[in-house]
């Protein structure tokens, strides 16, 4: 096997495969491999130029013992070191990674008579398996690593499952409504790894093996860093994938939303009531089907006769306005013909072009095409932004598909199987790249999905259309904590969940209060939901527009009775009082990638107990929050790490290093302030 020191990068070739390992930022290495004559040159999520680009490369001979150890053989081997991380490559191309000299991760190998061999003589498995995709110019890739006993794995984005520790889990690497594949992980062994590949696939963190599968790709690409603790690992990752911008102070309070305000008058009535109540809302959201048909990207003049006057009045109250935009274009839309002719929509490999079928026969836009981005922005600028609309709710941003048949779709320069997971990021950039140039870099939009690096494009990501249940509530905390570790610091949920059958159900109202209390101690405080029962009379007989479609119940703070309003109003005041603290957390996110809501081990990595906790979290470094995830639960146990902690309800001071039981009446979610 041939090893090369290519100006501080370790390159080796074996059996038609070229592998390149190079320093890429602090204590980090990037590993690429291809079966083609050269690499693509695509950096994907690694958009920031690293300060460190050269490693310490050594190429030499090593004695390998075969059989009973009586026949030593000399083989060439290579290694590359960058700070605290080192990679070694043996004579058959197996890569091993070390943190401060200790093995942390190694590609799959099998022993045969004491020799590490790339191919077991019986199993005939390989660590990097390439297979040509029939009918395409790509390969499928199956990359295998040895599994580490006792290891815990976190991050990877947002999955609707009851597990925060991903060890022994299999995850689909694909985007869906309420699922966001953001493939960066943090290991309890002191390393972080980015699967720098936007293609559809799967990862299994098994007990016996770890497997990364890409269904169609031109090259293998992953990035790995090793450092002292999760906070430094996160800093290393966001230094090369991008930091969040500084979040605007004007949006750190309450966002008001429901599914859906049907008319201009409804929006203004809600805003005026909030003003009369003395509650400042930072932003009000105009949801879907305010338009004529999908893909027209404009207000229905029958129910929104003067958007400019509406926006002006809302601005006069200090309220910003965000409007929903979907990527789907109905065949009845005035834009469908021109966009089809110019090739600006997704393409299907077989059958009639339809990618989405909710309330229409639709095809989604192709944001990978620069001409699509230009066309959609010009329409939205003319019909929204020029009226003074401040931001966009980029819903269905996975994109939502009628059938998740990824092999049937194709984008501007690649099949969906190869790049599909990057769709939400490219969709967000249609707006962010234009808005930041005219807003002094300040552009914040709301999305339902994200990929690695999405944090740098002004994305507030929420967890999608989730059920209104306590079980779902508990799942969202785990999902949000893992999203934060994956680099997405601006993450939120629909308070109370999205799907509610009966807002008058006392059980739902209890859930709503518990969820609201949690949301106050999260990145974005946003009221939203599809609130039944649907017994509000339609405005006319159409299927959408002002009609019956999703005409849900009111969802303002005062909509759930006086007692609940009193609790929510109190917690609103807490949010406002924390403004300066919340501002400091957003500043930290913009500087080193730290999420606003954090796993316990993020702040206390030396405490083994903190690596086990999944039902409490840190809001920044000062507040330990213990949400209530069960109906009619009015006390709970909370683990306090070493130090002193003050319970904010009654100012009782507790000594840490133990578990305490505290009361949690409906008026109060247990929160402890760290006394330093």
C-alpha positions as CSV (number, residue, x, y, z in Angstrom):
1,X,0.0,0.0,0.0
2,X,1.3,3.5,-0.9
3,X,1.5,6.2,1.8
4,X,2.1,9.8,0.9
5,X,2.8,12.9,3.0
6,X,0.9,15.5,0.9
7,X,2.0,18.8,2.6
8,X,0.9,17.8,6.0
9,X,-1.9,15.5,4.9
10,X,-1.7,11.7,5.1
11,X,-2.8,10.1,1.8
12,X,-2.9,6.4,1.0
13,X,-4.2,4.2,-1.8
14,X,-5.4,0.7,-1.7
15,X,-7.4,-1.4,-4.2
16,X,-8.5,1.5,-6.3
17,X,-9.5,3.6,-3.3
18,X,-7.8,6.9,-2.4
19,X,-8.0,8.0,1.3
20,X,-7.0,11.5,2.6
21,X,-6.7,12.4,6.3
22,X,-5.8,16.0,7.1
23,X,-5.8,18.4,9.9
24,X,-9.0,20.5,9.9
25,X,-9.3,22.9,12.8
26,X,-8.3,22.5,16.4
27,X,-7.6,18.9,17.6
28,X,-9.5,17.7,14.6
29,X,-9.1,15.6,11.4
30,X,-11.1,15.3,8.2
31,X,-11.2,11.9,6.5
32,X,-12.2,11.5,2.9
33,X,-12.1,8.5,0.5
34,X,-13.2,7.9,-3.1
35,X,-13.1,5.3,-5.8
36,X,-13.0,8.0,-8.4
37,X,-9.8,9.5,-9.8
38,X,-10.2,12.7,-7.7
39,X,-12.2,14.2,-4.9
40,X,-15.3,16.3,-5.6
41,X,-14.0,19.4,-3.7
42,X,-17.3,19.8,-1.9
43,X,-17.0,20.8,1.7
44,X,-20.7,20.4,2.6
45,X,-21.1,21.4,6.3
46,X,-17.4,22.4,6.7
47,X,-18.0,25.9,5.4
48,X,-15.5,27.8,7.7
49,X,-11.9,27.8,6.7
50,X,-10.0,26.1,9.6
51,X,-7.1,27.8,11.3
52,X,-5.1,24.5,11.4
53,X,-4.7,22.7,8.1
54,X,-1.4,20.8,8.5
55,X,-0.8,17.8,10.7
56,X,2.3,16.0,11.8
57,X,2.6,13.1,9.4
58,X,4.8,10.0,9.9
59,X,5.3,7.1,7.6
60,X,7.3,4.1,8.6
61,X,7.6,0.4,9.1
62,X,5.9,-1.8,11.7
63,X,6.3,-5.4,12.7
64,X,3.1,-7.4,12.3
65,X,3.0,-10.9,13.8
66,X,1.2,-13.7,12.0
67,X,-0.1,-17.0,13.0
68,X,1.5,-18.3,16.2
69,X,3.8,-15.3,16.3
70,X,6.8,-17.1,14.8
71,X,6.8,-15.2,11.5
72,X,7.2,-11.5,11.9
73,X,6.4,-9.4,8.8
74,X,7.3,-5.8,8.1
75,X,4.6,-3.5,6.8
76,X,4.4,0.2,6.0
77,X,2.1,2.2,8.2
78,X,1.2,5.9,8.5
79,X,0.0,8.3,11.2
80,X,-1.1,11.9,11.4
81,X,-1.4,14.0,14.6
82,X,-3.2,17.3,15.1
83,X,-3.0,18.5,18.7
84,X,-4.8,16.0,21.0
85,X,-6.0,13.7,18.2
86,X,-4.0,11.1,16.2
87,X,-5.0,8.8,13.4
88,X,-3.0,5.7,12.5
89,X,-3.4,3.5,9.4
90,X,-2.2,0.0,9.3
91,X,-1.0,-2.0,6.3
92,X,-4.5,-2.9,5.1
93,X,-6.0,0.6,5.4
94,X,-7.8,0.3,8.8
95,X,-7.9,3.7,10.5
96,X,-7.7,4.1,14.3
97,X,-8.2,7.3,16.3
98,X,-6.5,8.2,19.6
99,X,-7.2,11.0,22.1
100,X,-4.0,11.9,24.1
101,X,-2.7,8.5,23.1
102,X,-5.8,6.5,24.2
103,X,-7.8,4.6,21.5
104,X,-11.3,6.1,21.1
105,X,-12.5,4.8,17.8
106,X,-11.3,2.3,15.2
107,X,-12.6,1.1,11.9
108,X,-13.9,-2.5,11.9
109,X,-11.3,-5.3,11.9
110,X,-11.2,-9.0,12.6
111,X,-8.4,-10.9,14.2
112,X,-7.0,-13.9,12.4
113,X,-4.3,-15.7,14.3
114,X,-3.3,-12.4,16.0
115,X,-3.1,-10.3,12.8
116,X,-5.3,-7.3,12.2
117,X,-6.5,-7.9,8.7
118,X,-8.8,-5.8,6.4
119,X,-10.7,-8.9,5.2
120,X,-11.5,-11.8,7.5
121,X,-10.7,-15.0,5.7
122,X,-14.1,-16.4,6.7
123,X,-16.5,-13.5,6.9
124,X,-14.9,-11.5,4.0
125,X,-16.2,-8.2,5.5
126,X,-14.4,-4.9,4.9
127,X,-14.3,-1.7,6.8
128,X,-15.2,0.6,3.9
129,X,-17.5,-1.2,1.4
130,X,-18.2,0.5,-1.9
131,X,-20.9,-0.8,-4.3
132,X,-21.8,0.8,-7.6
133,X,-25.4,2.1,-7.8
134,X,-27.0,0.5,-10.8
135,X,-27.9,3.0,-13.4
136,X,-26.1,5.9,-11.7
137,X,-22.7,7.4,-11.3
138,X,-22.5,7.1,-7.6
139,X,-21.6,4.3,-5.1
140,X,-23.3,3.1,-2.0
141,X,-21.0,3.2,1.0
142,X,-21.1,1.0,4.1
143,X,-18.5,2.3,6.7
144,X,-18.0,0.1,9.8
145,X,-16.4,1.0,13.1
146,X,-15.7,-1.2,16.2
147,X,-18.3,-0.5,18.9
148,X,-17.0,0.7,22.3
149,X,-18.4,-0.9,25.4
150,X,-19.8,1.6,27.9
151,X,-19.8,4.4,25.5
152,X,-22.7,6.9,25.4
153,X,-23.6,8.8,22.2
154,X,-25.6,12.0,21.9
155,X,-26.5,14.6,19.3
156,X,-27.4,13.6,15.7
157,X,-30.4,16.0,15.5
158,X,-34.0,15.4,16.4
159,X,-35.7,12.0,16.5
160,X,-39.1,11.3,17.9
161,X,-38.1,8.5,20.3
162,X,-37.8,8.1,24.1
163,X,-34.0,7.7,24.0
164,X,-31.5,10.5,24.4
165,X,-28.5,8.2,24.6
166,X,-28.3,6.9,21.1
167,X,-26.1,3.9,21.9
168,X,-27.9,0.7,20.6
169,X,-30.2,2.9,18.4
170,X,-30.6,2.9,14.6
171,X,-31.3,6.2,13.0
172,X,-32.5,7.0,9.5
173,X,-30.4,9.7,7.9
174,X,-33.3,11.4,6.2
175,X,-35.5,14.4,6.8
176,X,-39.2,14.1,7.7
177,X,-41.9,16.1,9.5
178,X,-40.7,16.2,13.1
179,X,-37.4,14.4,12.3
180,X,-34.2,16.3,11.5
181,X,-31.0,14.5,10.6
182,X,-28.1,16.7,11.8
183,X,-25.3,14.1,11.8
184,X,-22.9,15.4,14.5
185,X,-22.4,13.3,17.6
186,X,-20.7,13.8,20.9
187,X,-19.3,10.7,22.7
188,X,-18.7,10.1,26.4
189,X,-15.2,9.0,25.4
190,X,-14.2,12.5,24.6
191,X,-14.7,12.9,20.8
192,X,-17.1,14.4,18.4
193,X,-17.8,13.2,14.9
194,X,-19.6,14.8,11.9
195,X,-20.9,12.5,9.1
196,X,-20.2,15.2,6.4
197,X,-22.6,13.7,3.9
198,X,-26.0,15.1,3.0
199,X,-27.3,11.9,1.4
200,X,-30.0,9.6,2.6
201,X,-28.8,6.7,4.6
202,X,-28.7,5.1,8.0
203,X,-26.5,4.9,11.1
204,X,-26.5,2.1,13.7
205,X,-24.7,2.6,17.0
206,X,-24.9,-1.1,17.8
207,X,-23.6,-3.1,20.7
208,X,-21.3,-5.0,18.4
209,X,-20.6,-2.6,15.6
210,X,-21.2,1.0,14.4
211,X,-22.3,1.3,10.7
212,X,-22.7,4.4,8.6
213,X,-24.6,3.8,5.3
214,X,-24.9,6.2,2.4
215,X,-27.3,5.0,-0.3
216,X,-25.7,7.1,-3.0
217,X,-22.5,9.1,-2.7
218,X,-19.3,10.0,-4.7
219,X,-17.1,9.9,-1.6
220,X,-16.8,9.2,2.1
221,X,-16.4,12.3,4.2
222,X,-16.3,12.6,8.0
223,X,-14.7,14.9,10.5
224,X,-13.6,14.0,14.0
225,X,-12.4,16.0,16.9
226,X,-11.1,15.0,20.4
227,X,-11.0,17.4,23.4
228,X,-11.3,17.9,27.1
229,X,-15.1,18.1,27.5
230,X,-18.3,18.4,25.5
231,X,-18.2,22.2,25.6
232,X,-14.8,22.3,23.9
233,X,-15.9,19.6,21.4
234,X,-18.9,21.8,20.5
235,X,-16.7,24.8,20.1
236,X,-14.3,22.9,17.8
237,X,-17.3,21.7,15.7
238,X,-19.0,25.1,15.3
239,X,-15.7,26.7,14.5
240,X,-15.6,24.7,11.3
241,X,-19.3,24.4,10.5
242,X,-20.4,28.0,11.5
243,X,-21.7,29.8,14.5
244,X,-25.2,31.1,15.0
245,X,-25.5,34.9,14.3
246,X,-26.3,37.0,17.3
247,X,-30.0,36.7,18.0
248,X,-32.0,39.9,18.0
249,X,-33.0,41.2,21.4
250,X,-36.3,42.2,20.0
251,X,-37.3,38.5,19.6
252,X,-36.3,37.1,23.0
253,X,-39.8,37.5,24.5
254,X,-43.1,36.0,23.4
255,X,-44.1,34.9,19.9
256,X,-47.8,34.6,19.3
257,X,-49.1,32.0,16.8
258,X,-52.0,29.6,16.2
259,X,-53.3,27.5,13.4
260,X,-54.7,29.7,12.0
261,X,-55.5,33.4,11.9
262,X,-57.8,33.5,8.9
263,X,-58.0,37.3,8.3
264,X,-56.2,40.6,8.7
265,X,-58.8,41.7,11.2
266,X,-58.2,38.6,13.4
267,X,-54.5,39.3,13.6
268,X,-55.1,42.9,14.5
269,X,-57.7,42.1,17.1
270,X,-55.3,39.7,18.9
271,X,-52.5,42.2,18.8
272,X,-54.7,45.0,20.2
273,X,-55.9,42.7,23.0
274,X,-52.3,41.9,24.0
275,X,-51.5,45.6,24.1
276,X,-54.6,46.3,26.2
277,X,-53.5,43.5,28.6
278,X,-50.1,45.1,28.9
279,X,-48.3,42.1,27.4
280,X,-45.6,42.9,24.8
281,X,-45.5,40.3,22.1
282,X,-42.3,40.4,20.0
283,X,-43.7,38.7,16.9
284,X,-47.0,37.5,15.6
285,X,-47.2,34.7,13.0
286,X,-49.5,34.4,10.0
287,X,-49.9,30.7,9.2
288,X,-50.7,28.8,6.1
289,X,-53.6,29.3,3.6
290,X,-53.6,33.0,4.0
291,X,-52.7,32.7,0.3
292,X,-54.7,32.0,-2.9
293,X,-53.2,28.7,-3.8
294,X,-49.9,27.0,-2.9
295,X,-47.0,28.5,-4.8
296,X,-48.6,31.9,-5.5
297,X,-46.8,33.3,-2.4
298,X,-49.1,36.2,-1.8
299,X,-52.0,37.2,0.4
300,X,-55.6,36.4,-0.5
301,X,-56.9,40.0,-1.0
302,X,-60.4,39.0,0.1
303,X,-59.3,38.4,3.6
304,X,-56.1,40.4,3.7
305,X,-57.1,43.5,1.8
306,X,-54.3,45.8,3.0
307,X,-51.3,43.9,4.3
308,X,-49.2,47.1,4.4
309,X,-51.6,48.9,6.7
310,X,-51.8,45.7,8.9
311,X,-48.0,45.5,9.2
312,X,-47.7,49.2,9.9
313,X,-50.1,49.0,12.8
314,X,-48.4,46.0,14.2
315,X,-45.0,47.7,13.9
316,X,-46.4,50.7,15.7
317,X,-47.1,48.4,18.7
318,X,-43.5,47.1,18.5
319,X,-44.6,43.7,17.0
320,X,-42.8,42.1,14.1
321,X,-44.6,40.0,11.6
322,X,-43.7,36.6,10.3
323,X,-45.6,34.9,7.4
324,X,-45.7,31.2,6.4
325,X,-44.2,30.2,3.1
326,X,-44.3,26.7,1.8
327,X,-42.0,25.2,-0.9
328,X,-44.9,23.5,-2.7
329,X,-46.3,24.9,-6.0
330,X,-49.8,23.8,-7.0
331,X,-50.5,23.2,-10.7
332,X,-53.2,25.9,-10.4
333,X,-50.6,28.4,-9.2
334,X,-49.7,31.3,-11.5
335,X,-46.1,30.3,-10.9
336,X,-46.3,26.6,-11.8
337,X,-46.1,27.1,-15.6
338,X,-43.1,29.5,-15.6
339,X,-41.2,27.5,-13.0
340,X,-41.8,24.2,-14.8
341,X,-40.6,25.6,-18.1
342,X,-37.4,27.0,-16.5
343,X,-36.7,23.8,-14.6
344,X,-37.1,25.3,-11.2
345,X,-39.0,22.5,-9.5
346,X,-38.1,19.1,-8.2
347,X,-38.0,16.4,-10.8
348,X,-39.2,12.8,-10.6
349,X,-37.3,9.9,-12.2
350,X,-40.5,8.1,-13.2
351,X,-44.2,8.8,-13.4
352,X,-46.0,12.2,-13.4
353,X,-44.3,15.0,-11.5
354,X,-46.1,15.2,-8.2
355,X,-44.2,15.4,-4.9
356,X,-46.9,16.8,-2.5
357,X,-50.6,16.3,-2.4
358,X,-52.0,18.1,0.7
359,X,-54.9,20.4,-0.5
360,X,-53.5,20.4,-4.0
361,X,-51.6,18.7,-6.8
362,X,-48.1,20.1,-6.1
363,X,-44.4,19.9,-6.9
364,X,-41.8,21.4,-4.5
365,X,-39.3,23.9,-5.5
366,X,-35.6,23.0,-6.2
367,X,-33.6,25.3,-3.9
368,X,-30.3,23.7,-5.1
369,X,-30.9,25.6,-8.4
370,X,-29.6,29.2,-8.1
371,X,-32.3,30.4,-10.5
372,X,-35.0,28.9,-8.2
373,X,-33.7,30.8,-5.3
374,X,-33.7,34.0,-7.3
375,X,-37.3,33.5,-8.6
376,X,-38.8,32.5,-5.2
377,X,-37.2,35.4,-3.4
378,X,-38.3,38.0,-6.0
379,X,-41.9,36.8,-5.6
380,X,-41.8,36.8,-1.8
381,X,-40.1,40.1,-1.7
382,X,-42.7,41.6,-3.9
383,X,-45.7,40.1,-2.2
384,X,-44.5,40.0,1.5
385,X,-41.2,41.7,2.2
386,X,-42.0,44.9,0.5
387,X,-45.1,45.3,2.7
388,X,-42.8,45.3,5.7
389,X,-43.0,41.6,6.6
390,X,-40.1,41.0,8.9
391,X,-39.4,37.2,8.6
392,X,-40.6,34.0,7.1
393,X,-41.9,30.8,8.5
394,X,-40.4,28.3,6.1
395,X,-42.8,25.4,6.9
396,X,-42.7,21.9,5.3
397,X,-38.9,22.5,4.9
398,X,-37.8,18.8,4.9
399,X,-39.5,19.0,2.4
400,X,-42.7,17.2,3.4
401,X,-43.4,14.7,0.6
402,X,-46.5,12.8,-0.4
403,X,-44.4,9.7,-0.4
404,X,-40.8,9.6,1.0
405,X,-39.6,7.8,-2.1
406,X,-36.2,9.5,-2.2
407,X,-34.9,7.5,-5.1
408,X,-37.6,8.9,-7.3
409,X,-36.6,12.6,-6.9
410,X,-33.8,14.6,-8.4
411,X,-32.5,18.1,-7.8
412,X,-30.5,20.6,-9.9
413,X,-27.2,18.9,-9.8
414,X,-27.7,15.6,-8.0
415,X,-30.2,12.9,-7.2
416,X,-32.2,13.3,-4.0
417,X,-30.5,10.2,-2.5
418,X,-27.2,12.0,-2.7
419,X,-28.1,15.5,-1.3
420,X,-31.6,15.4,0.1
421,X,-30.8,16.1,3.7
422,X,-29.4,19.5,2.8
423,X,-32.8,20.6,1.4
424,X,-33.9,22.6,4.5
425,X,-30.6,24.4,4.7
426,X,-30.8,25.4,1.0
427,X,-34.4,26.4,1.4
428,X,-33.6,28.7,4.3
429,X,-30.8,30.3,2.3
430,X,-33.3,31.4,-0.4
431,X,-34.4,33.9,2.2
432,X,-31.4,34.3,4.6
433,X,-28.9,35.1,1.9
434,X,-31.1,37.9,0.6
435,X,-32.4,39.3,3.9
436,X,-29.0,39.6,5.6
437,X,-27.8,42.0,2.9
438,X,-30.5,44.5,3.6
439,X,-30.9,44.0,7.3
440,X,-27.3,44.5,8.5
441,X,-26.9,40.7,8.8
442,X,-29.9,40.3,11.1
443,X,-32.2,37.7,9.6
444,X,-34.2,35.1,11.6
445,X,-36.6,32.7,10.0
446,X,-38.5,29.8,11.5
447,X,-38.0,26.3,10.0
448,X,-39.3,22.8,10.7
449,X,-36.0,21.0,9.8
450,X,-32.3,21.5,9.6
451,X,-29.0,19.9,8.6
452,X,-25.4,20.2,9.8
453,X,-24.4,23.8,9.7
454,X,-27.9,25.2,9.5
455,X,-27.2,27.2,12.6
456,X,-25.2,29.8,10.6
457,X,-28.2,30.7,8.4
458,X,-30.5,32.4,11.0
459,X,-32.7,29.3,11.5
460,X,-35.0,28.9,14.5
461,X,-35.9,25.2,14.3
462,X,-39.0,23.8,15.9
463,X,-39.8,20.2,16.5
464,X,-42.7,19.8,14.0
465,X,-46.2,18.6,14.1
466,X,-46.1,16.6,17.4
467,X,-49.0,15.2,19.6
468,X,-50.3,17.0,22.6
469,X,-49.4,14.4,25.1
470,X,-47.1,14.2,28.2
471,X,-45.2,11.4,26.5
472,X,-44.5,13.7,23.5
473,X,-43.5,16.5,25.8
474,X,-40.9,14.3,27.4
475,X,-39.6,13.3,24.0
476,X,-39.2,16.9,22.9
477,X,-36.8,17.6,25.7
478,X,-34.6,14.7,24.7
479,X,-34.9,15.8,21.0
480,X,-34.0,19.4,21.9
481,X,-31.0,18.5,24.0
482,X,-29.6,16.4,21.2
483,X,-30.3,19.1,18.6
484,X,-28.3,21.5,20.8
485,X,-25.4,19.1,20.9
486,X,-25.7,18.7,17.1
487,X,-25.0,22.5,16.8
488,X,-28.6,23.8,16.5
489,X,-28.7,26.3,19.4
490,X,-32.0,28.0,18.3
491,X,-34.5,25.2,18.9
492,X,-38.1,25.3,20.2
493,X,-41.4,23.5,20.2
494,X,-45.1,24.2,19.8
495,X,-46.2,25.0,23.4
496,X,-48.7,22.3,24.4
497,X,-47.9,20.2,21.3
498,X,-49.4,20.7,17.9
499,X,-52.4,18.4,17.7
500,X,-55.1,19.0,20.2
501,X,-58.6,17.5,20.0
502,X,-60.3,19.6,22.8
503,X,-58.8,22.7,24.4
504,X,-61.4,22.5,27.1
505,X,-60.1,19.2,28.4
506,X,-58.6,19.9,31.8
507,X,-55.9,17.3,31.2
508,X,-54.8,19.2,28.1
509,X,-54.8,22.5,30.0
510,X,-52.5,21.0,32.6
511,X,-50.2,19.8,29.8
512,X,-50.3,23.3,28.3
513,X,-49.2,24.9,31.6
514,X,-46.4,22.4,32.1
515,X,-45.2,22.9,28.6
516,X,-45.4,26.7,28.8
517,X,-43.3,26.6,32.0
518,X,-40.6,24.7,30.2
519,X,-40.7,27.0,27.1
520,X,-40.0,30.0,29.3
521,X,-36.6,28.4,30.0
522,X,-35.8,27.6,26.4
523,X,-34.5,29.5,23.4
524,X,-37.8,30.7,21.9
525,X,-41.1,31.2,23.8
526,X,-43.7,30.5,21.1
527,X,-47.5,29.9,21.4
528,X,-48.7,27.6,18.6
529,X,-51.0,24.7,18.0
530,X,-53.8,23.2,16.0
531,X,-56.6,23.6,18.6
532,X,-59.8,21.6,18.4
533,X,-62.7,21.2,18.4
534,X,-63.3,22.6,14.9
535,X,-66.7,24.1,15.5
536,X,-66.0,27.7,14.4
537,X,-68.2,28.6,11.4
538,X,-66.4,29.0,8.1
539,X,-66.2,32.4,6.4
540,X,-67.3,30.9,3.1
541,X,-67.7,27.6,1.3
542,X,-64.2,27.3,-0.1
543,X,-61.8,24.5,0.9
544,X,-59.2,26.9,2.0
545,X,-58.6,30.7,2.2
546,X,-61.1,32.0,4.7
547,X,-62.9,28.7,4.8
548,X,-63.2,25.9,7.3
549,X,-59.8,24.4,6.9
550,X,-58.1,24.2,10.3
551,X,-60.1,26.9,11.8
552,X,-58.9,26.1,15.3
553,X,-59.8,27.5,18.7
554,X,-58.1,30.6,20.2
555,X,-54.6,30.1,21.5
556,X,-53.7,33.3,23.3
557,X,-52.6,33.4,26.9
558,X,-56.0,34.3,28.1
559,X,-57.8,31.6,26.1
560,X,-57.6,28.9,28.8
561,X,-59.3,30.4,31.8
562,X,-58.4,32.9,34.5
563,X,-56.3,30.6,36.6
564,X,-54.2,29.4,33.8
565,X,-53.9,32.9,32.4
566,X,-52.5,34.0,35.8
567,X,-49.9,31.3,35.7
568,X,-48.8,32.0,32.2
569,X,-48.8,35.8,32.9
570,X,-46.5,35.1,35.9
571,X,-44.1,33.0,33.8
572,X,-44.2,35.6,31.0
573,X,-42.9,38.1,33.6
574,X,-40.1,35.6,34.5
575,X,-39.1,35.5,30.8
576,X,-38.9,39.3,30.6
577,X,-36.9,39.5,33.8
578,X,-34.4,37.1,32.4
579,X,-33.8,39.1,29.2
580,X,-30.2,40.1,30.0
581,X,-29.4,36.5,31.0
582,X,-31.0,35.1,27.8
583,X,-29.1,37.6,25.8
584,X,-25.9,36.3,27.3
585,X,-26.8,32.8,26.3
586,X,-27.4,33.8,22.7
587,X,-24.1,35.6,22.7
588,X,-22.4,32.4,23.9
589,X,-24.1,30.4,21.2
590,X,-22.7,32.9,18.6
591,X,-19.2,32.6,20.0
592,X,-18.7,29.0,20.9
593,X,-21.8,27.1,19.8
594,X,-23.2,26.3,23.2
595,X,-26.9,25.6,23.1
596,X,-29.3,27.5,25.3
597,X,-30.8,24.3,26.7
598,X,-28.1,21.9,27.7
599,X,-27.7,18.3,28.9
600,X,-26.5,18.1,32.5
601,X,-23.2,16.6,31.4
602,X,-22.5,19.6,29.2
603,X,-22.0,21.7,32.3
604,X,-20.9,18.8,34.6
605,X,-18.9,16.4,32.5
606,X,-16.9,15.1,35.4
607,X,-20.1,13.9,37.2
608,X,-21.0,10.4,35.9
609,X,-24.6,10.7,37.2
610,X,-25.1,13.7,34.8
611,X,-24.5,11.4,31.8
612,X,-27.5,9.4,32.8
613,X,-30.1,12.1,33.3
614,X,-32.7,12.6,30.6
615,X,-35.5,14.4,32.4
616,X,-33.8,17.6,33.6
617,X,-31.5,20.1,31.9
618,X,-29.5,23.3,32.3
619,X,-30.8,26.5,30.8
620,X,-27.4,28.0,30.3
621,X,-24.9,27.5,33.1
622,X,-27.0,29.0,35.9
623,X,-30.5,27.4,35.9
624,X,-31.2,23.8,36.5
625,X,-34.7,23.0,35.2
626,X,-36.9,20.0,36.1
627,X,-40.0,19.9,34.0
628,X,-43.1,17.9,34.9
629,X,-43.8,15.2,32.4
630,X,-46.7,13.4,34.0
631,X,-50.4,14.3,34.5
632,X,-51.4,15.2,38.1
633,X,-47.8,15.1,39.2
634,X,-47.1,17.7,41.9
635,X,-43.7,16.7,43.1
636,X,-40.5,15.2,41.7
637,X,-37.0,14.2,42.4
638,X,-34.2,16.3,41.0
639,X,-30.5,15.5,41.0
640,X,-28.2,18.4,42.0
641,X,-24.5,18.2,41.0
642,X,-21.9,19.3,43.5
643,X,-22.2,22.9,44.7
644,X,-25.0,25.0,46.2
645,X,-28.4,25.4,44.6
646,X,-31.2,27.7,45.4
647,X,-34.8,26.7,44.7
648,X,-36.4,29.7,43.0
649,X,-39.9,29.1,44.4
650,X,-38.9,29.6,48.1
651,X,-35.2,30.5,48.0
652,X,-34.3,27.3,49.9
653,X,-30.6,26.5,49.5
654,X,-29.6,22.9,48.9
655,X,-26.2,21.3,49.0
656,X,-25.5,19.4,45.8
657,X,-24.1,16.0,45.1
658,X,-27.4,14.3,45.8
659,X,-31.0,13.8,44.7
660,X,-33.7,15.9,46.4
661,X,-37.5,15.7,46.3
662,X,-39.3,19.0,45.8
663,X,-42.9,20.1,45.5
664,X,-44.2,21.1,42.0
665,X,-47.8,22.5,42.3
666,X,-49.4,23.4,38.9
667,X,-48.2,27.0,39.5
668,X,-44.6,26.1,39.6
669,X,-41.9,24.1,37.7
670,X,-38.9,23.3,39.9
671,X,-36.0,25.5,38.9
672,X,-32.7,25.8,40.8
673,X,-30.3,28.6,40.5
674,X,-26.6,27.7,40.8
675,X,-24.8,29.6,43.5
676,X,-21.2,30.1,42.5
